[in-house]
Amino acid sequence: MEKLAVHIENLRFRYPGQSNMCIANLNLKVADGERFGLFGPNGAGKTTLMHLMTGLLSFDEGSIRLLGQEVKHHPMAMKKLFGFVPQDFSFYHELSPVENLAFFGAWAGLRKQEIRTRTIELLEVLGLTDVRDKQVGTFSGGMKRRVNLAIGVIHKPRILFLDEPTVGVDVQTRHAIIHYLKVLNHNGTTLIYTSHQLGEAEELCEKVALIDEGEIIIHEFLHKLPSLQHENGLEGLFLNLTGKAFRDL
Amino acid sequence: MFKLWATIIKDFHILTRDRVGLTLMFVMPILLVVIITSIQASTFDLVNDNKVPLLLCNKDKGEASVQLVQAIRKIGMFALTEVPATLDEKQLADQMTDKDALLAITIPGDFSTKIKEKAKNISDRALNDFGLSEQAAKAKPDAMEPLALYYHPVLQESYRASIQGALRSALQLVESKQILQTLYFAINEKQLPAALENDIINDQVAINEIPVSKDGSRRIPNATQHNIPAWTIFGMFFIVISLGSNIVREKLSGSFVRLKTLPTNYLVALFSKQVIYLGVSMAQVVVIFSIGVWLFPLIGLPKLNLPSDLFGLLVVSLICGWCAVSYAICVGVFAQTQEQANGFGAVSIVILAAIGGILVPSFAMPASFQWLMKLSPLHWGLESYYKLFLEGGQLGDGLMNILPLLGITLLIQLIAISALKQKNLI
């Protein structure tokens, strides 16, 4: 039987004070070790689903299991299993990369020596060694993205949630980040990834799901999607299924 | 424990890089202490040591006005300058400006005559009452033209009242002397002997001023003893600007989202902030008290005398600091933006300081405000300090002030933690 990293069943969620369901009876399975991409137009429910899976939002109906354990029942234990790289820069701008990694590493449950070793590794891999002691607030957007990623993976999570990890970066930084994510996945980390960069998704993901109005409308291996055989690729499929009208009005 | 230590290190780094916050927390209370103490010390000097410049325009040529001038000189409160009797009101006002005089008195031309008339009248009525004279006394003497007291508008009402009290006592002395002399002459048909007059009028019972203190040190309180504790507490509570906005910044920044996905309770972060900022408030105490002890004497201000119970001072400072930090955290938890935290934090501290007796002495507050004062943690902190600094008390003596302060602190903590729970942040 296939081991699942994420198993969502009959999940329903609405924000307090809103009448419409944001997530409506959603079911989803992501295999352990998979590179999974979650896509959808603005307001489709991607970030909400990401926040429900990471425990940032709590839900009443349905279940979410990470590596077989119910998120609701073991919130603290769950947090040791995954890493999260939010879209916003999620670190202290007044601190250096080393200081940020020392703090977030401790909060992730690592010991001093482990933090030290991982910090050296990550700074090296992500090209931040030369600026290790400079305040992150002075960094370029690309460097900040790399710091953001480094903090999310310092504790070698089994599952890594990435919410648009390459937004606003140059080609070199995007290439470095995608390459590093593939290395992580090769070493056993399941990637759950959202982005509006569909070309990038084709490069990184093995399997994708398209979400719209809180429902999964397609969930398939990338190579099995028929539209990819045509020149429009994933973007063509995306527009076919969700339409061309603006969605964030 | 390692998580807490790592968080403390993180908060320490962030604090030391927040130059504006540090400036507000240290420079502002130091400036306030130095400026307010200097102003109050000079006011005390003006009242206690310096003589108030007074112009005297004596339009009277009689003996009573001479006695009045002597009596005013004897008060010792005024630097008296006599100006020509011919000056009118406007010229006198000009002279006040020219000579930097805060006060001027005009003695009317018929002063001595009227004083004598009044003395004669009272003497006659007294002799009539005793049955020693058949001469009918006038029921009421003719009205006397009042002495005119001109004052500079800067003089406050309370100060003018004390000046008027001093002048009244001089006037009373002159009137009493006249009545006594007239009465003595009427009975004995000879002048009142100088020695007897002196015994009756001048030989008053002395008033010995003794400052009360529990440790019996009888130190005389000065502006420093009042101001250093008061503005230290004010500075401690101004931590709200740095800590309140620090919490809001963390809440609004992505780092807070990340913290919520990590297997550590946010209470660790709150505890770390309390440790760091309690350290800051203790540093404020050390810096400001050191300035009072060592710097003040060098710049001509009264030296701060530390209380005999140094352990009590440490405990009171720690509780005041903890209360200030708790308040700042509470503001940070409720505020939605940094502007809200800074604005509400600063204004609320000024209000709490005002009703707590930092800006205005608590005894000077109207009765309707007295109950409000008890709601201000700054009031209880100040009273706890005053017990040690002004009354020479021990820690136990201030327990009735320390316990409410501790109670308010615990209440604020409870409110902050409940709000965090309600917002699903812990």
Boltz contact constraints between the chains, C-beta under 6 A:
constraints:
  - contact:
      token1: [A, 54]
      token2: [B, 261]
      max_distance: 6.0
  - contact:
      token1: [A, 56]
      token2: [B, 260]
      max_distance: 6.0
  - contact:
      token1: [A, 76]
      token2: [B, 263]
      max_distance: 6.0
  - contact:
      token1: [A, 79]
      token2: [B, 262]
      max_distance: 6.0
  - contact:
      token1: [A, 79]
      token2: [B, 263]
      max_distance: 6.0
  - contact:
      token1: [A, 80]
      token2: [B, 263]
      max_distance: 6.0
  - contact:
      token1: [A, 84]
      token2: [B, 261]
      max_distance: 6.0
  - contact:
      token1: [A, 86]
      token2: [B, 254]
      max_distance: 6.0
  - contact:
      token1: [A, 86]
      token2: [B, 257]
      max_distance: 6.0
  - contact:
      token1: [A, 88]
      token2: [B, 254]
      max_distance: 6.0
  - contact:
      token1: [A, 89]
      token2: [B, 254]
      max_distance: 6.0
  - contact:
      token1: [A, 90]
      token2: [B, 254]
      max_distance: 6.0
  - contact:
      token1: [A, 90]
      token2: [B, 255]
      max_distance: 6.0
  - contact:
      token1: [A, 90]
      token2: [B, 257]
      max_distance: 6.0
  - contact:
      token1: [A, 90]
      token2: [B, 258]
      max_distance: 6.0
  - contact:
      token1: [A, 91]
      token2: [B, 255]
      max_distance: 6.0
  - contact:
      token1: [A, 92]
      token2: [B, 255]
      max_distance: 6.0
  - contact:
      token1: [A, 94]
      token2: [B, 14]
      max_distance: 6.0
  - contact:
      token1: [A, 94]
      token2: [B, 17]
      max_distance: 6.0
  - contact:
      token1: [A, 95]
      token2: [B, 13]
      max_distance: 6.0
  - contact:
      token1: [A, 99]
      token2: [B, 13]
      max_distance: 6.0
  - contact:
      token1: [A, 103]
      token2: [B, 6]
      max_distance: 6.0
  - contact:
      token1: [A, 103]
      token2: [B, 10]
      max_distance: 6.0
  - contact:
      token1: [A, 106]
      token2: [B, 2]
      max_distance: 6.0
  - contact:
      token1: [A, 106]
      token2: [B, 3]
      max_distance: 6.0
  - contact:
      token1: [A, 106]
      token2: [B, 6]
      max_distance: 6.0
  - contact:
      token1: [A, 107]
      token2: [B, 262]
      max_distance: 6.0
  - contact:
      token1: [A, 107]
      token2: [B, 264]
      max_distance: 6.0
  - contact:
      token1: [A, 108]
      token2: [B, 262]
      max_distance: 6.0
  - contact:
      token1: [A, 109]
      token2: [B, 263]
      max_distance: 6.0
